[in-house]
Amino acid sequence: MPGPALVVGLGNPGSEYAETRHNVGFRVVELLAARAGGGRFSKHKSNADVLEGRLAGRKVVLAKPRTYMNVSGGPVAGLLRYFSVPATELVVVHDDLDLGFGVIRLKQGGGEGGHNGLRSISQSAGTRDYLRVRFGIGRPPGRQDPADFVLKRFSGAEHKELEFAVDLAADAAEALLSDGLEPTQNRFHALSG
């Protein structure tokens, strides 16, 4: 029986950020928590909100760092140590500017693509060799600064599709846990653009 997996959704704490593009990782992990039997996230000494449960036949630790996105690495590294999870069993769900809205892509390792939350995790965990569920949020319109764009709410048109895309990302995270990377890529890359 494999040990626990750690599934981390990235976002910023506080109600002012709850509906923003940057917090889509939190939304996906909250949906996974509902699928894992509900319950409430509780504060963990690693500076994250945590819920332990079962998904895809496995024990999982679902987490939302309580720090700002750019310093997510400390809480994630602390959770890896506390729960004795190897980095290869870490799944990070995050927003991605380089993918069209609602496009879901999965990968293991590689660069951070300018994503400061991923950079912080890679530095703190001492490796880039973890799984990622990339949730496309699209590029900013015109000359809008990407840093401003990620902190904006989804448009009305996007909002109509958001629930479906969050559901698909949660499905992909569960499939990663049960089926591994390559079969999950083959299935979900074809489903979302």
Secondary structure, DSSP 8 states (H G I E B T S, - for coil): ----EEEEE----SGGGTTBGGGHHHHHHHHHHHHTT----EEETTTEEEEEEEETTEEEEEEEESS-GGGTHHHHHHHHHHTT--GGGEEEEEEETTS-TT-EEEEESS--TT-HHHHHHHHHHT-S-SEEEEEE----STT--HHHHTTSB--HHHHHHHHHHHHHHHHHHHHHHHH-HHHHHHHHHHH--
